[in-house]
Amino acid sequence: MKIDAFAHVLPPRYADRVFELLAARGDYSAAEYERMMGIDPTLRNLEARFQLMDELGADYRQVLVMAHTSAEHEPPEVARELAAVGNEELAGLVAAHPDRFAGWVAQAALQDGERALEAISEAVGAGALGVQVFTSMQGRCLDHPDYEPFFEHMASLDRPIWIHPNRTVQWSDFPLTEPESRYAMYIRAGWPTDTTVTMCRLTYAGYFDRWPDLKIIVHHSGGTVPMLAGRLKTVQVTPENRAVIARLKRPPLEYLKCFYADTANFGNPIALRAALDFFGPEHVLFGTDFGFNPLFAPETIDDVETVVTDEELKRTIYERNARRVLRLEEAALVD
């Protein structure tokens, strides 16, 4: 069985509310996100989704993760409403199609403070496998003190965190001379960079020392971490960093290897080899970024088939790691 641990979806009620918010915002960034939501019909159309899933094989299942829409920057009361609507729809999809979907990942309104943690507990109680958050929440990195209770809560629940990058077109690549990112580089290069920076920031915050069993799944094979490991093996000495260096009990790379990475590289076996080499096969879950391009899933499968020749290792990546990390019950997956 192939269990896709990072398969995006945009259910109708959530989509309608998000598009209302984007239209009200009315800026170029909002228009860009609305355009992105229409690139691949499988994101919103179940019939198109099931057709492509059938083409990927009878043994292909998905863990549903809400499509990133930039709505996480909304005020607490709006984010709370969106999370509740989205979680209800995701749970409904999995219940209605157990032969297609292996589970769902809750949305979290971290800006909602203590109520967000209560909502997360309710979602997990309703069947959520874990929670998706973003590299930036209202402009703050996830290592901000306001979000520490979230990581502590997820560690206590023993449920994984999915982290998705969310830089927008408004994040200029050259802010001294250009007001916005050009050529969609904020996605192509910026998103993997944001993932890398966030992984390092959580490492430097000492979260894996405080919660050694914390499970965090990062997108796109861990951004650029595997390729930049030589540059990241030490913390650069600065006045600010002396406290970090003194606090960390292990070398930085050992903490970075604690993350779980997916296989979503869109036809780039070099990146998958690097991820397997860096994180180790037990920390790589099959994930395709399904829903934003009909080629992403088949290209990801091609990458795995190209890079991994051992059948037992292939099964570990396709299925066993997801069962173990996401705590999927064998009986819960319909063959």
Number of C-alpha atoms within 10 A of each C-alpha: 14 22 26 27 31 30 24 23 25 24 21 14 13 20 20 12 17 19 18 11 16 21 13 10 12 11 11 14 17 22 14 15 18 18 10 14 20 14 13 17 16 23 23 19 15 14 11 15 18 13 11 17 20 14 10 15 11 13 14 20 26 24 24 26 25 23 21 19 19 21 21 24 16 16 13 17 11 16 21 21 13 23 23 18 18 23 26 17 18 25 19 12 18 19 16 11 12 16 17 22 22 25 27 29 27 29 28 26 28 24 20 16 14 12 14 20 19 11 20 27 17 13 24 17 10 13 17 22 24 27 21 20 20 24 23 21 20 15 9 14 17 23 21 12 11 12 16 13 14 20 21 15 16 22 19 12 14 17 21 23 25 23 21 22 23 22 23 21 22 16 17 18 17 11 11 7 8 12 13 18 19 14 9 13 16 22 17 10 13 22 22 24 19 23 27 22 17 22 24 20 16 17 22 22 19 18 19 20 16 12 14 12 16 22 22 23 24 27 24 25 29 31 27 20 25 23 14 11 14 10 10 17 13 12 16 13 11 10 8 9 13 12 12 18 18 8 13 18 13 10 13 18 19 14 21 24 17 19 19 26 29 26 34 28 22 21 19 17 20 11 22 28 19 17 27 21 12 21 22 15 17 17 21 27 28 27 29 29 27 29 25 21 17 18 16 19 26 18 18 24 20 16 22 21 14 13 15 18 10 10 10 11 14 18 15 21 25 24 20 21 22 24 18 12 19 20 14 16 10 9 7 12 17 13 13
